[in-house]
Every structure is written in C-alpha cells, then in structure tokens.
C-alpha cells in the first residue's frame, strides 16, 4: 500500500517573528559585548575618580560679635560681595579719632611752615638792612676820620704860625675847636658803627629761630607719619570686620550665625570657584604609564550619565599614595603581600554651566598613546 507524501505545513507567522527577535537580540548582545570588549582592550579606565576643587575656608582675622550673615550655603557670590560682618563700632570711632588728630597735626604743621617762611623773610630783610647800616656807618666813620685828620693838620699849622706871629690867636683857637669837633664826630661814627654791628648780630640771632622751627617741623612730620600708620592700622582692623568674597564663586557652607562671638582664626565660611573644578584619581601603578601631561581623556560623571566631558591630564603624581600614609608599613616581620600601589592623577576639566560639583564620583577613560 503506497502512501503519498504530505506537504510540510508552513510555519506560523508568530514563530518566525520570535525567531527574528531572538536573532536580533543575539546580534545586539554580540555587538554591545564586542564594543565593550574592544574598549576594554584598547582603552584604560579608572572608575574611582572624583570631582574636586580648591575649597577655600574663610576665617576671621579679628575677634568680635557677628552682626549679619548675608549668604547661606549654595548661594552664588561675586568677588567683593559681603558675606559676614562683625561689630565695628569701636573701630569706626578709633578711625574717626585718629583722623581728627591727624587733621589737627597737619594744621599745626602748616602753621609752623608758614611761621618758618615769615621768620625767614623778616630776618633776611633785617640782616640786609643791618648790613646796609654797617656799610653806611663805616663810610661815615671814614669821612669823620678824614675830617679829624684834616682838622689836626690845620690846628698844628695854626699853632706854628701863631708862634711866628703870622696869624693871631683867634685863628689858632678856631682850628683847635674844629679839631675837637672832628674828634667827637669820629667817636659818634664809631658808636653808630658799633650799634649797627650789634643790630646785625641781633638779627642773626633772631634768624636762629629758623633752626628751632625746622626741628619742630621735622618732629611734626614724624608725628604725622606715626598717626597715619596708626590710622591705616585702624582702617585695616575695620576692614577685617567685613568678610568679603575673594573671587567669583559659590558659598558651600556658613559656620556662624548672627549674634555669635567669634575668635581670631575661627572659620566663618567655605567657598570655591565652580569654574576651576578638576578631577582627581588614584591610578594603579600598572596603568600610570598610559597617562601623560597634556593627554586628552574622557570624563564620565555618575550624576550626568548622558554627558561626556573632555579633560586634559594636568599632573601625574611622582610618588605613590602609600608614601603619604601616617603609619607607613616597613614590613619588619618579613611577611610580604604584594599590593598594587596607586599614584595620584589630576585632570583639568573646563565647564561653563557649573554642573560638575566637588565630591561627585567620576570615571576616566583614556586611549593609550592618545
């Protein structure tokens, strides 16, 4: 009995769809796995990196009571913006007192300078006048002496002629009187010259006041410099009672409240510059050779899984982190377990939106020789 071959029934459409889906899944898994394996073989990954920044702690340089806190943690602040203020009433009064003392001292110095100029002018004029009077007295004395000498000659000549009978006695008496008058004139001229010299000496003595005034002026200038230094110090103390933002950045934390008394050196706030963040990692010593300064690396941040940042290797550590341990292990017992050491790595990352924040976990990916 012969049997006829029955034709194979066609597969249901659902089975073909399932088979295609399985094939597609296998291909997708193979592609993803192949890509992952390729990146593992051709790239170096560091998974224990962190976003870091220079966290600046702002402390108080003076002691005092906090009068106002203008910011809270998380606020953005520009350079020079006031963050915290301390009680500054005594400091303001001290500055005002020193300003007033300095103004009075400056007025006294100006008065002394004006008096110095006046004495200089007066004594200079007086000395010139006394010198002119001396010259006039000297000329008068010379003239009087000449008249005296002439009167002496006339008197001697008249006395000789009287003895010879050439002139009468009246003529001789007249010449003798003229000689006496000439001698008195000489004495008066000498007295005037002496008085003029005495007046010159007095004028020169008065000019010695210039030295006294100059020394006083120098002393006032020194006092003014000392007062300016005290005033500048008082202004610095006044400025130190206002804590300002040192750069454009953000406030991470404020450690004080209004009304609290702070001491010198006590920290008041912590800030950082969000545009100067970086990524720090400790790289295994077996992989550190793949990183070099200036090398470009990819930065993946756990908080931003859909975004990749480009970083540049800035520094490669010159010593393993174990060398900085507080309790180094010199292995005195001789028991040895080899542990892969790590070296610090610093990567600079440019950002303009402030998404990278210190403390975030990150991963580095670098291509050897890239």
HUZIWO-V51169 format. One record per run of one state. SS is the DSSP state (H for helix, E for strand, L for the rest). FROM is the first residue (numbers start at 1). TO is the last residue. Records with the same first field share a line. If there is no record, write none. Layout:
SS->FROM-TO / FROM-TO
//
This chain:
L->1-12 / 53-55 / 60-63 / 70-75 / 78-81 / 87-88 / 165-168 / 208-208 / 240-241 / 245-248 / 255-260 / 263-266 / 273-273 / 277-277 / 285-287 / 291-295 / 302-303 / 325-341 / 350-360 / 368-370
H->13-42 / 89-164 / 169-207 / 209-239 / 274-276 / 288-290 / 321-324
E->43-52 / 56-59 / 64-69 / 76-77 / 82-86 / 242-244 / 249-254 / 261-262 / 267-272 / 278-284 / 296-301 / 304-320 / 342-349 / 361-367
//
